[in-house]
């Protein structure tokens, strides 16, 4: 039943308070976490730190103001909280404050470049982090010097981060509290993750140090190094993907997620939890029976996602590892014995778990999670397999309780023998005797999933009187490896058939007007939207966003599009027609559906030339189309773009469907 209240609007998106990363104190008694706020006056976002007890109580604000305080981390003795902040010259650096509260103090004084992976040394005397050193240019010199980009690397840019040329992610340490920073690693390769051994003697890190590492994007090995940057040792031998990692309590074993994927084979393998001796040796799979990825791949426009992690903790003398698992619309928290097997559900249900922190000594944990009816809150629990947790925050209850919202209804659609998980969201005040226009949302990826999380855009469309259908067609994650990789190199076939099966099923419902159907999606969802309207005239309106429209353009201009040679099993100049026939823009002559094209000018994932090609072609053909280009935005506009641009995007979508549906 829908809740009574006021109609949801675009502006409500910017009233949400969204919890982000959290950290639990070493004794498991306190939690510190960051919260994201929209800053309408400055057209940006701010992040503040809060602290509360494990058993609940009032959340106390530790920081305030129009700054970004993120990634909080308790010191090993529980006396300090380190975090990242841009409160000085808009440059992100490491700061700290007393755990009991007080004025933040700047620890590092790096001049430019991003920082990530912050963690304390076991003795609390220094902090380890990853840093890509990119010194800022003097603004006065920029006025008179030549403006250009000198590029020598294949891998020289990344969507959302821009161009980084020769700069590489490297390991750094900074002493605490003196702030002396020192670079531990150097070389023509990146470090992607790191973890300090509990005994403090070595640091494990992930890196792709193949001679031609830019051509092997998803390969990584595990290395170890001393805290002084000496005695680097590679401990893995086989080609493959390794992701997050942590150490055993005795510093003799490293746990991680990964597989033995060869070049281009990443989608053909699961990503299990594994272990390896810290001195090298055989890798052991701890979760051999799990068929889904140990990652969060749930898509939404409110909370962060797309991540993983492993967290070691002790349980009555035994060692266990907590990890995420993507399954049928949910991302849940599981644990596995360090010996392998004995997999337990720790935090489950219809939930999107997107952040977890664990006290290794006590097994107490804090999970940041969202549901269909909320945009995220903090939960506390003890990892013991009983599945009991307590919700500790209600950051948006006042806002949510004042809105008229409908609950999405889960429906399993059928396409022959294939079952397709999906949901239908009806307008608040829905009446059975009315016929409503219906829009189909298609997610990105395609190896992502819609699921149990609040999606503002869908509720906005429902509030405006649309039936919203969304599903996880073949190619989506959360349904096992075969369901996900069966469309590899052949987008637009099985997945297209599944999308049309959902639409056909919806059109037969008595409350849907089968002559007023719309479709929209972004990224791969944009690919599918353009593909659909190029293969059927069933829809009366469509919105394609940040789309992959031409595989050849994608290969040559995307931030890592050259890896498409594996997806399509060919190089574009050797099989140009193969690339063209798999490109939705190739079927532009068939497009009769009024099509709105939305793209960001700084999109490095699916560069805007593909939408320019589509728009120009449609205008030459005299078709009904418009294009909206967002300046200064990247591929993630709908999730993290400037508030004014997100507002305008939603307004354009509503206007288009209002005009044609």
ABEGO torsion letter per residue (X at the ends): XBBBEBBBBAAAAAABBBBBBBBBBAAGABBBBBBBBBBAAAGBBBBBBBBBBAAEEBBBBABBEBBBBBGBBBBAAGABBBBBBAABGGBBBBBBBBAAEEBBBBABBBAEEBBBGBBBBAAGABBBBBBBBBBBBBAAAAAABBBBBBBABABABBBGAEBAEABBBBBBBBBOAAGBBBBABBEBBBBABBBBBAAGABBBBBBBABABAAABAABBBBBBBBAAGBGBBBABABBEBBBBBBBBAAGABBBBBEBABBBGAAAABBBBBBBBBAAEEBBBBABAABABBBBBABBBAABBBGBBEBBBBBBGGBBBBBBBBBBGGBBBBBBBBAAEEGBBBABBEBBBBABBBBBAAAGBBBBBBBBAABAEBBBBBBBAGAGBBBBABBAAAAAAAABBBBBBBBBBBBBEABBBBBBBBBBBGBBAABBBBBBBBBBBOABBBBBBBBBAAAAAAAAAGBBBBBBBBBGBBGAEAAAAAAABGABGBAAAAAAAAAAAAAAABAABBAABBBBBBBEAAAAAAAAAAAABAABABBBBBGBBABAAAAAAABAAAAAAAAAAGBBAAABAAAAAAABAAAAAAABABBBBBBBBAABAABBAAAAAAAAAAAAAAGBBBBBBBBBGBBAAAAAABBAAAAAAAAAAAAAAAAAAX
